[in-house]
Amino acid sequence: MKAFNNLIENKESIIKDCEEVILGLIDTKAIDDEIIKLEEECEVIVELIKYLIYENARKPMNQDEYNKKYNFYTNRYETAKDKLAKAKEKNRN
């Protein structure tokens, strides 16, 4: 009975806390925006990699410089892809 009475006394606070949790769960705009941004970043990086490969095949390039750029882009892509997967997982929960 005491526990129930405590709930009744704190009902405004409990209701407010529940509303905040519910709003946090249904408001996914920030995560959705992050997902879009990361998808776009992945697309741009893929295009940069394609262009780099194309340029390397088309004209002579310093292969150390090519490998350096290629590794930079692929590392950047993997980082963005991992962040994207985490954001999508977060959005599902």
Backbone as numpy.savetxt, mean C-alpha at the origin, in Angstrom:
# Nx Ny Nz CAx CAy CAz Cx Cy Cz
-24.67 -7.97 38.54 -25.48 -6.78 38.54 -24.61 -5.51 38.54
-23.51 -5.55 39.32 -22.62 -4.38 39.37 -22.01 -4.11 37.99
-21.62 -5.18 37.33 -21.03 -5.01 35.99 -22.04 -4.38 35.05
-23.27 -4.84 35.10 -24.31 -4.29 34.25 -24.55 -2.82 34.56
-24.59 -2.49 35.83 -24.77 -1.09 36.23 -23.61 -0.22 35.75
-22.39 -0.75 35.80 -21.23 -0.01 35.30 -21.37 0.25 33.81
-21.86 -0.74 33.07 -22.08 -0.56 31.64 -23.09 0.54 31.38
-24.17 0.53 32.13 -25.21 1.54 31.96 -24.65 2.93 32.28
-23.85 3.03 33.31 -23.28 4.32 33.69 -22.32 4.84 32.62
-21.62 3.95 31.94 -20.63 4.34 30.94 -21.15 4.18 29.52
-22.45 4.10 29.36 -22.99 3.78 28.04 -22.64 4.82 26.98
-22.63 6.09 27.32 -22.29 7.12 26.34 -20.86 6.92 25.83
-19.97 6.65 26.75 -18.58 6.43 26.38 -18.43 5.16 25.54
-19.12 4.11 25.93 -19.07 2.85 25.20 -19.64 3.03 23.79
-20.75 3.72 23.68 -21.37 3.96 22.37 -20.43 4.77 21.48
-19.82 5.79 22.04 -18.89 6.61 21.27 -17.70 5.78 20.79
-17.15 4.95 21.66 -16.03 4.10 21.28 -16.43 3.12 20.17
-17.60 2.54 20.29 -18.08 1.60 19.26 -18.29 2.32 17.92
-18.83 3.51 17.95 -19.04 4.27 16.71 -17.70 4.57 16.03
-16.69 4.92 16.82 -15.37 5.21 16.26 -14.76 3.97 15.62
-14.92 2.83 16.27 -14.40 1.58 15.72 -15.11 1.25 14.41
-16.43 1.39 14.40 -17.21 1.09 13.19 -16.81 2.01 12.05
-16.67 3.29 12.33 -16.26 4.24 11.29 -14.87 3.93 10.76
-14.00 3.52 11.66 -12.65 3.14 11.24 -12.65 1.92 10.34
-13.57 1.02 10.59 -13.66 -0.19 9.79 -14.28 0.05 8.42
-15.23 0.95 8.34 -15.92 1.16 7.06 -15.29 2.27 6.22
-14.48 3.13 6.81 -13.84 4.20 6.04 -12.51 3.70 5.51
-12.52 3.25 4.28 -11.31 2.69 3.68 -10.71 3.62 2.63
-11.16 4.86 2.58 -10.70 5.79 1.55 -9.18 5.95 1.57
-8.60 6.08 2.74 -7.15 6.27 2.82 -6.41 5.06 2.26
-6.88 3.88 2.63 -6.24 2.66 2.13 -6.48 2.51 0.63
-7.70 2.80 0.18 -8.01 2.74 -1.25 -7.11 3.68 -2.04
-6.91 4.89 -1.53 -6.03 5.86 -2.20 -4.59 5.35 -2.25
-4.15 4.74 -1.15 -2.79 4.20 -1.11 -2.63 3.07 -2.12
-3.65 2.21 -2.23 -3.61 1.10 -3.19 -3.50 1.64 -4.61
-4.30 2.64 -4.93 -4.25 3.24 -6.28 -2.87 3.82 -6.55
-2.33 4.54 -5.59 -1.02 5.16 -5.74 0.06 4.09 -5.97
0.01 3.01 -5.20 1.00 1.95 -5.33 0.85 1.18 -6.64
-0.38 0.99 -7.09 -0.59 0.33 -8.39 -0.02 1.18 -9.52
-0.25 2.49 -9.43 0.31 3.39 -10.44 1.83 3.39 -10.41
2.39 3.38 -9.20 3.84 3.36 -9.07 4.41 2.08 -9.69
3.77 0.94 -9.45 4.22 -0.32 -10.04 4.17 -0.26 -11.56
3.11 0.30 -12.10 2.98 0.43 -13.56 4.08 1.30 -14.14
4.38 2.40 -13.49 5.43 3.31 -13.97 6.78 2.61 -13.93
7.06 1.90 -12.86 8.34 1.21 -12.74 8.48 0.13 -13.82
7.40 -0.60 -14.08 7.43 -1.62 -15.13 7.76 -0.97 -16.47
7.15 0.16 -16.75 7.43 0.86 -18.01 8.88 1.35 -18.07
9.41 1.81 -16.94 10.81 2.23 -16.90 11.74 1.05 -17.17
11.42 -0.10 -16.60 12.23 -1.29 -16.83 12.17 -1.70 -18.31
10.96 -1.70 -18.87 10.81 -2.05 -20.30 11.62 -1.11 -21.18
11.55 0.18 -20.88 12.29 1.16 -21.67 13.79 0.95 -21.52
14.24 0.67 -20.32 15.66 0.42 -20.09 16.13 -0.79 -20.89
15.36 -1.86 -20.88 15.70 -3.06 -21.65 15.72 -2.74 -23.14
14.72 -1.99 -23.58 14.65 -1.60 -24.99 15.88 -0.79 -25.39
16.24 0.18 -24.58 17.41 1.02 -24.87 18.70 0.19 -24.89
18.80 -0.75 -23.98 19.99 -1.59 -23.92 20.10 -2.46 -25.17
18.97 -2.92 -25.69 18.98 -3.75 -26.89 19.22 -2.91 -28.15
18.79 -1.67 -28.11 18.85 -0.80 -29.29 20.21 -0.15 -29.52
20.85 0.24 -28.44 22.13 0.92 -28.59 23.10 0.45 -27.50
24.38 0.58 -27.77 25.36 0.14 -26.76 25.25 0.98 -25.48
25.24 0.27 -24.38 25.19 0.93 -23.08 26.29 0.35 -22.20
26.76 1.15 -21.30 27.67 0.65 -20.28 26.90 -0.37 -19.45
27.33 -1.63 -19.45 26.57 -2.68 -18.79 26.56 -2.55 -17.27
27.59 -1.96 -16.71 27.56 -1.71 -15.26 26.47 -0.71 -14.91
26.39 0.34 -15.74 25.35 1.36 -15.52 23.96 0.76 -15.75
23.85 -0.05 -16.81 22.57 -0.71 -17.10 22.15 -1.58 -15.92
23.06 -2.42 -15.44 22.74 -3.32 -14.31 22.38 -2.54 -13.05
23.07 -1.44 -12.84 22.80 -0.60 -11.68 21.37 -0.04 -11.75
21.00 0.49 -12.92 19.64 1.02 -13.10 18.60 -0.09 -13.01
18.90 -1.21 -13.67 17.95 -2.33 -13.66 17.71 -2.82 -12.23
18.76 -2.99 -11.47 18.63 -3.43 -10.07 17.87 -2.42 -9.23
18.16 -1.14 -9.47 17.45 -0.08 -8.74 15.95 -0.17 -9.01
15.58 -0.27 -10.29 14.16 -0.34 -10.66 13.49 -1.61 -10.12
14.17 -2.75 -10.22 13.55 -3.98 -9.74 13.40 -3.97 -8.22
14.37 -3.42 -7.52 14.24 -3.31 -6.06 13.09 -2.38 -5.69
12.99 -1.29 -6.42 11.91 -0.34 -6.17 10.55 -0.98 -6.45
10.49 -1.76 -7.53 9.25 -2.46 -7.88 8.87 -3.46 -6.78
9.82 -4.24 -6.32 9.54 -5.23 -5.28 9.06 -4.56 -3.99
9.66 -3.44 -3.66 9.24 -2.70 -2.46 7.81 -2.20 -2.61
7.50 -1.62 -3.77 6.15 -1.12 -4.02 5.15 -2.27 -4.05
5.54 -3.39 -4.65 4.65 -4.55 -4.73 4.35 -5.10 -3.34
5.36 -5.15 -2.47 5.15 -5.61 -1.09 4.23 -4.67 -0.32
4.44 -3.37 -0.48 3.56 -2.39 0.17 2.13 -2.52 -0.35
2.00 -2.76 -1.65 0.68 -2.94 -2.25 -0.03 -4.16 -1.68
0.69 -5.25 -1.55 0.10 -6.47 -0.99 -0.35 -6.24 0.45
0.46 -5.53 1.22 0.10 -5.24 2.61 -1.13 -4.33 2.67
-1.19 -3.35 1.80 -2.34 -2.43 1.78 -3.60 -3.18 1.39
-3.51 -4.08 0.41 -4.68 -4.85 0.02 -5.14 -5.79 1.13
-4.19 -6.36 1.83 -4.51 -7.24 2.98 -5.20 -6.42 4.08
-4.67 -5.26 4.32 -5.24 -4.36 5.33 -6.67 -3.97 4.96
-6.90 -3.77 3.68 -8.22 -3.36 3.17 -9.23 -4.50 3.31
-8.76 -5.75 3.23 -9.66 -6.89 3.36 -10.11 -7.10 4.79
-9.30 -6.67 5.73 -9.63 -6.90 7.15 -10.55 -5.88 7.68
